[in-house]
Amino acid sequence: MKKNYYIVTLIMLTFFVISFLTNIIGPLSPEFIRDFKLSDAMAGLLPFAFFIAYGVMSIPSSMLVQKYNEKAIMVAAFVVAFLGSLLLAVYPNYLTAILSLFLIGCGMAMLQVVINPLLRTSGGEENYAFTSVLAQLIFGGASFVSPLVYSYMVKNMGSSKGGIFPLLEAHVPATMPWISLYWLFAVICLAMFVIMLISKFPKVELAHDEKAGPWKTHVDLFKKPVVIAYFIALFCYVGSEQGVSYWMSQFLFEYHKFDPQTTGANAVAYFWGLMTAGGILGLFLLKLMDSRKLLVIFTILALIFLSLGLFGGPQTSLYSFSIVGFFMSVMYPIIFSLALSSVAEDHGSFAGILVTGIIGGAVVQLLIGGLGSLFGLRQGMFFLYITFGYMLSIGFWAKPLVTNKTIFDNKA
């Protein structure tokens, strides 16, 4: 099929928007807690609402995209995300925040299901590895940028700056300047809706093995121990990623008194920035060693820096939480590839099940918040040792049908 670089560019922009909207939740955690007067358990419901949407929407979306088409699903996704953003911007309170995050999560889940096969078709199968890595780098870059945008907007709301700020101030509570972000999100989603509406999409032709099967196929897959094992793995990965990025700003404020609007937000930004940098290094390391060994090494190092973050002094904690992001960089692609390489068929349905594992970002935050309310946030974050420990174990029990090719294999 002829390459369509316009659609490739549009997909990269979509990856940026998904990340920009998703990974701002962590830096905003202290704001939610303070302004809505939440306990840690109540605060844990916010990321739960967002990530549970992946469990609700992933498999149905993969079926809907075959009934309709990619453009229709992407247009609908941005409408849903726009409504979610606008809801919190207009009526800022705890209940609307939960509903808002759920709606935005539904929109992001719908997009995630569509854009990967669309990227393969538009960019060419022979370039898919390259374009996938590029998409991940853009995703990480947006996660780095969004907390910085948050800091900039909060610091300039109520100032004498011109531009959009006087307009925003008329619609943003003076005590909650961070709500300005959700007006920005609504504008972004509306702009993406228009762009999608006027764009021409190519027809995506999935191979039989890539198509999402009926519910029976998914049920049959769930009867296989290897499928359950990798579903838990993705559950643990997203739970760990969000468990660090969501709670670190609140932890730094609660235990070390760092300002969440500046220092805390910057720490979260560098968590995602270092994850991007680690991904680049991981590309080279995967050409040198088995992916299972790399997973073990990086997980052990992530656990070391997580421990320094939880138990170190102010500066050690500040830097260590961000460094955890560097060593988490290879986990998602390695686990996902090991999973798909461990079954011989039904990869489309299996991928839908794996994406559903993103609900780990919901459940783990709820557990950390609940434990934090009972015993303290530090003790609540001890739960991350379980999720990281499970990912560490994968390096020892994984038996893929095909292993990653290294430069040493060429010499065999």
C-alpha angles and dihedrals in degrees: 000000000000113000117250109204093179090062091044089055090047090052091050089052089050091052088052092051093046091053094041092055097037105048098046089079092082097054089045093053095094090048092052090048095048101040097040093037095235133173118227089259092053090046089053089062091067098066087035089061091049100046098038084066088071089058090050099043111028103080095034089050092053088055095044093052089060092049094048122010143269095263094053092050093047092048090049091047093057091046090055092046091047091053091048093050093046092049094060093039092055100035108028110190138114098268094048089047090058093048092042093053091047092053093046089048090052090053093048092048091053090051094048091055093052107039103060098059089038090055091051091052098043098042097039128258091255090059097042096104091052096044091046091054090046089052091052091051091051089047090053092045092055090049088054093048100045098067089048090052088049091053092047094050095045093049093049100043107105093017126115091258116130127211116073096341099086089050092049094047090064090060103032124080109246090229093051108047090159089073085077086077091065091053086053090049090051091053092047092050091048091050091049090049090056093045092051092046094056096040124098113227126205119234110262112219111196122200113244091255092052096055120102107247128216122284090270090063091053092047091049091050091052088059089066115090092216091057092051090046093055093041087058088046093057089043090055094044096054090040089054095044093050093036090063100035096043099046103032096084092049090045092051090049096044099045104025104022096236114163107255093207093059118008095029094047091048091051090054090047091053090047088062094037091054090046088059091048091048090052090058091051090046091059090061095041091053087062089056105043146020111281091233092059091047090050091053094048096046093044092052090050091047089053091051093053092042088057091049089051093051098042106022129099122268099281094038091051093046094055099034096059090054092048090056085070091060092057094042090059097094098039102084098047092042095048092045093049093045088051096052090043091055097065127058100212147013092050093158093057091041091053089053090053091049092051088051086061086075084089083085084082086062103042099041092052090051091051093047091048093048093047089044091056090050103039108008133279095271091056090044090056090055084083086076089072087068095050094044089044091056091051089049090055092057090071089063103041103033113113107180119189088227124029126207115274117242132191089256091061089063089061094053 
